[in-house]
Amino acid sequence: MGNSILNGGYVELDGQVQHVGVKDPTTEYPQSEDMINTLEELFRKMARAHECRATAIVCNVRVNPPGCSQKSDAIQALKKEK
């Protein structure tokens, strides 16, 4: 996946939405896969501790639309709910 714009968030038990960012102090340009793995691990821990109702990770990607050979910008959303 390389480098991309990536956002995460979760819904607290009371319904409040919280945004989450990931920063790698060792590099200015962290790999998307590393950031996604970090967010997934954080969200798994929160879910196991019953600290959230839902989580989501959203990032920009490039995909080939049906019938096209040229890639286009798209948004990928990964979500988990209880």
C-alpha positions as a printed Julia matrix, in Angstrom:
82×3 Matrix{Float64}:
   0.0    0.0     0.0
   2.94   2.38    0.44
   2.32   5.83    1.85
  -1.2    7.18    1.96
  -3.53   9.45    3.86
  -4.95   7.4     6.7
  -7.49   8.17    9.43
  -8.92   6.1    12.24
 -11.66   6.53   14.74
 -13.96   4.8    17.17
 -17.35   5.2    18.79
 -17.27   5.31   22.58
 -19.84   3.41   24.61
 -21.85   6.63   25.08
 -21.94   7.24   21.31
 -19.24   9.93   21.14
 -16.96   9.7    18.09
 -13.21   9.94   18.66
 -10.59  10.42   15.94
  -7.25   8.6    16.23
  -3.96   9.32   14.49
  -0.79   7.28   14.26
   2.72   8.7    14.24
   6.0    6.89   13.74
   8.78   8.84   15.47
  11.44   7.07   13.41
  10.33   8.39   10.01
   8.51  11.31    8.45
   6.82   8.98    5.94
   5.61   5.79    7.68
   4.3    2.93    5.59
   0.51   2.64    5.43
   0.61  -1.05    6.33
   2.49  -0.25    9.55
  -0.01   2.47   10.48
  -2.98   0.2     9.75
  -1.45  -2.59   11.85
  -0.9   -0.16   14.74
  -4.5    1.1    14.58
  -5.89  -2.44   14.31
  -3.94  -3.54   17.39
  -5.1   -0.47   19.35
  -8.72  -1.08   18.35
  -8.49  -4.8    19.22
  -7.25  -3.92   22.71
 -10.06  -1.38   23.13
 -12.67  -3.91   21.96
 -11.36  -6.61   24.32
 -11.58  -4.1    27.19
 -15.14  -3.15   26.08
 -14.07   0.49   25.6
 -15.75   1.08   22.23
 -18.82   0.17   20.18
 -17.31   0.44   16.7
 -14.01   1.26   14.99
 -13.06   2.41   11.5
  -9.93   2.95    9.44
 -10.18   5.01    6.26
  -7.41   5.53    3.7
  -6.9    6.65    0.13
  -6.05   3.95   -2.41
  -5.62   3.53   -6.17
  -7.82   0.94   -7.91
  -8.71  -0.17  -11.42
 -12.42   0.56  -11.96
 -14.35  -2.19  -13.76
 -13.58  -2.1   -17.48
 -10.68   0.36  -17.09
  -6.98  -0.31  -17.3
  -6.03   3.01  -15.72
  -6.01   3.34  -11.93
  -8.21   5.89  -10.21
  -8.29   7.41   -6.71
 -10.66   5.76   -4.25
 -11.38   5.6    -0.53
 -11.09   2.32    1.36
 -12.99   1.97    4.63
 -12.38  -0.83    7.12
 -14.91  -1.01    9.96
 -15.7   -3.28   12.85
 -18.81  -3.27   15.01
 -19.85  -5.2    18.08
